[in-house]
Amino acid sequence: MNCHHIDLIYQLFSEADKVGLPLWLQGGWAIDAKLNLITREHDDIDIAYLTSCTYQENH
């Protein structure tokens, strides 16, 4: 499951970056990213984003 999560996190952040949408990784995955080490099996991915953010698509 962790390898699948890593792929999903990468894809999500890559697509968000393409349109200028800021995202923040939270929870267990954020800790693991900071440590550069997978410390345990994860059941979910916690993502934060601004609800009042205005972003522009890059064409």
PLY file of the C-alpha trace (Angstrom):
ply
format ascii 1.0
element vertex 59
property float x
property float y
property float z
element edge 58
property int vertex1
property int vertex2
end_header
0.00 0.00 0.00
2.80 2.47 0.81
4.30 2.30 -2.70
0.86 3.00 -4.19
0.44 5.96 -1.83
3.81 7.38 -2.82
2.80 7.26 -6.49
-0.55 8.93 -5.72
1.09 11.68 -3.65
3.57 12.38 -6.44
0.83 12.52 -9.09
-1.47 14.70 -6.99
1.23 17.24 -6.14
2.55 17.27 -9.72
-0.90 18.00 -11.17
-1.66 20.62 -8.51
1.68 22.30 -9.24
0.84 22.48 -12.97
-2.20 24.65 -12.20
-0.59 26.59 -9.34
-2.73 25.01 -6.63
-0.83 24.92 -3.31
-1.19 21.69 -1.35
0.31 20.57 1.94
0.99 17.01 3.00
-0.13 16.36 6.56
-0.29 13.57 9.10
1.86 10.47 9.00
3.03 10.95 5.43
4.21 14.49 6.24
6.30 13.14 9.10
7.73 10.40 6.90
8.53 12.93 4.16
10.36 15.13 6.66
12.31 12.13 7.96
12.88 10.80 4.43
11.90 7.41 5.82
8.70 5.35 5.75
8.13 4.67 9.44
4.96 2.58 9.20
2.14 1.34 6.97
-0.28 4.15 6.14
-4.03 3.77 5.67
-4.67 7.19 4.16
-3.13 10.36 2.76
-3.85 13.66 4.51
-3.76 16.70 2.22
-4.49 20.32 3.14
-5.41 23.10 0.75
-6.73 26.64 0.93
-10.48 26.85 0.41
-10.39 30.51 -0.56
-7.37 30.28 -2.83
-7.52 31.79 -6.29
-5.19 30.11 -8.74
-4.48 30.44 -12.42
-4.11 27.63 -14.90
-0.81 27.54 -16.76
-1.41 27.02 -20.49
0 1
1 2
2 3
3 4
4 5
5 6
6 7
7 8
8 9
9 10
10 11
11 12
12 13
13 14
14 15
15 16
16 17
17 18
18 19
19 20
20 21
21 22
22 23
23 24
24 25
25 26
26 27
27 28
28 29
29 30
30 31
31 32
32 33
33 34
34 35
35 36
36 37
37 38
38 39
39 40
40 41
41 42
42 43
43 44
44 45
45 46
46 47
47 48
48 49
49 50
50 51
51 52
52 53
53 54
54 55
55 56
56 57
57 58
